[in-house]
Amino acid sequence: MIGENYRRVLANIAGAVERRKNRGIETGPVTLVAVTKNHDVEAMRQCIDTGASVVGENRVQEAKGKFEALDRSVIWHLIGHLQTNKVNQAVAMFDLIHSVDSERLLLAIDNAAGKIGKVQDVLIQVNLAREPQKYGAAEEEQTDVLKKADHLPNVHLHGLMLIAPNYENVEETRPLFRKMKELYQKVQDMDLPASDIEYLSMGMTNDYVIAVEEGANLVRVGTGIFGPRQY
Ligand SMILES: *Cc1c(COP(=O)(O)O)cnc(C)c1O
């Protein structure tokens, strides 16, 4: 079941990549992040044995238990909001942190990474839809946070992340993904010599096909692979 779902999601991504190529949109190969939050280690094993190489977790505490229990080698991405008091643990586990949404958090990550001699790969989460309840750097702060990330010695900036609102009609996300792609290109053109702006993380189960059609190259899919989460 998980294996079948995983392969279907990959096929859907491949279809979306074909369509975007036909429209001249090129952002390179797409990486699928299997979002394993609220699913157990056995489900993670099944998905990894099917071919998944990247897993996404949204809570440090939950990830830690699985990180210690999982007998598979995999790349760990943190996709959920990170509190400053969890930064040390997060930096010890995660290969890429998608959810850096403030300069304060960025500095905390740099400090924690420095202590363990690591350079932490990060994305900056953008709050493009200006939803007050969502985390993410507002547009005015973005430039400052990006420049800061480029300057800090123990973080390496790789791109941007967006969590789109849950519109009733999923097509409503398309203009937002387009706007995000434009912003991504602007950031690629910024003077950020120490960074590699190569990842545009957007799209979840409901909207990943549209996100890939509009240029996402890192998509985060949970329900579409594992089925509904039990809370
Ligand atoms: C849970 C989560 C996802 C995956 O959501 P699904 O709808 O289950 O695919 C993606 N991104 C973030 C940030 C999440 O918290």
The ligand as an ORCA input file, in Angstrom:
! r2SCAN-3c Opt
* xyz 0 1
  C       2.246     17.734      7.392
  C       3.010     18.579      6.481
  C       3.128     18.252      5.115
  C       2.455     17.049      4.495
  O       1.067     17.215      4.493
  P       0.128     16.195      3.705
  O      -1.082     16.987      3.413
  O      -0.135     15.050      4.607
  O       0.854     15.795      2.467
  C       3.904     19.069      4.315
  N       4.529     20.166      4.807
  C       4.428     20.521      6.098
  C       5.135     21.733      6.562
  C       3.678     19.740      6.975
  O       3.590     20.111      8.257
*
